[in-house]
Amino acid sequence: MYTTDLQFARDLDSRDPLAAYRKKFLFPKGQDGQPLIYLCGNSLGLQPTGARESVLQELDQWANLGVDGHFAEPQPWYSYHENFSENLAYIVGALKHEVVVMNSLTTNLHLLMVSFYRPTPQRFKILIEAGAFPSDQYAVASQASYHGYDPHEAIVEMSPREGEDILRTEDIEKYLSEHGHEIALVMFGGINYYTGQVFDMAAITAAAKKQGCVVGLDLAHAVGNVELSLHNWDVDFAVWCTYKYLNAGPGAVAGCYVHERHANAPELPRFTGWWGTDPAIRFQMLPDFAPQHGAGGWQLSNAPVLAMAPMHASLTMFRQAEMPQIRKKSIELTEYLLFLLDQLSSDVIEVITPRDSASRGCQISLRTKKDGKKLFKSLSDAGVVGDFREPDVIRVAPAPLYNSFEDVWQFWNVLQQQVR
């Protein structure tokens, strides 16, 4: 099916229905002025060509209108965050009022755990995957401590079986069936940042719900990467950043989702702020908080417009390209990459990302057998932009909106020269 010829990669690119989107992104260049082989969308997505115009438009609005820009068409700042809800809802599989753009990922995680982590003496534990991103580990541990529980007792980590890198869904389901009555919150990542494993979010949610557990997801590596259906899966809440596969810029404003059944739940505690109030009465300046319907009721402050502006260009492309087509190309890119990697000696690298396409996204994680940092530096010096994670993993992620099959071939060609 595949060959190692460069022309084969170019032929795949010539038939790629998403190929035109590559020209809508800006690639960093090396000292020779040529574009680098950029495979780091799992850490920071490339800048869309339209991002600068979006920011400049709001700067002009500020310069020309001052405070009146809050209510001036076509994109008044007062409701600026609402511009992104429809496209984000499409990307994560939610209703429009179930999503909102606000804050940063971990800030949103804390705000939502205030509402959804409600421990009791009988049910106080939080179930996460072992090796979750450190920020998630810190967040859940601090929430447990805040409620008076020892994190070492309250936090339960699900680990792969001995000698394995991938966490089996059946092991998670079995644990929940036996211990779910002790679990107050199941807080999983949609995709593990280290291995690139896509968890079966639907199955985990169903198993948790059967035992009466609340379910939250960190979708930092999943949003814009794999198809999601948060509403239909019955997930209670989710959080994500927008600077990876959503290409919204470094430290960009994050997003969150809250299922509609919680939209007006008066029994849910929350940390409140003015921007979470019902917009219809916000300027009445009432002393009692009246939350707006949906995820927007968890907002604290008004939108940081200049930080949000770059999202316009990227989210529009996601809607135009459509997630099924984006996902299809992602699978094809990684299948091709895996074929090429299999031509290299297993004495040098080992793929720890699942081979099953349903269990991986864009990212392929390579465990190096020796001198991993040295190998990574050699790749970087040769124009490859990926990243290294301690102790021995190189991560590369061909993003389907802007990476080509030739990019994948070029990376493999550089890699094989370094490992000979």
Buried (B, 14 or more C-beta within 10 A) or exposed (E): EBEEEEEBBEEBBEEBEBBEBBEBBBBEEEEEEEEBBBBBBBBBBBBBEBBBEBBEBBEEBBEEEEEEBBEBEEBBBBEBBBBBBEBBBBBBBBBBBBBBBBBBBBBBBBBBBBBBBBBEEEBBBBBBBEBBBEBBBBBBBEBBEEBEBEBEEBBBEBEBEEEEBBBEBEBBBEBBEEEBEBBBBBBBBBBBBBBBBBBBBBBBBBBBBEBEBBBBBBBBBBBBBBEBEBBEBBBBBBBBBBBBBBBBBEEBBBBBBBBBEBBEEEEBEBEBBEBBBBEEEBEEEEEEEBBBEBBBBBBBEBBBBEBBBBBBBBBBBBEEBEBEEBBBBBBBBBBBBBBBBEEBEEEBBBBBBBEEBEBBBBBBBBBBBEEBEEBBEBBBEBBBBBBBBEEBBBBBBBBBBBBBBBBBBBBBBBBBEBBE
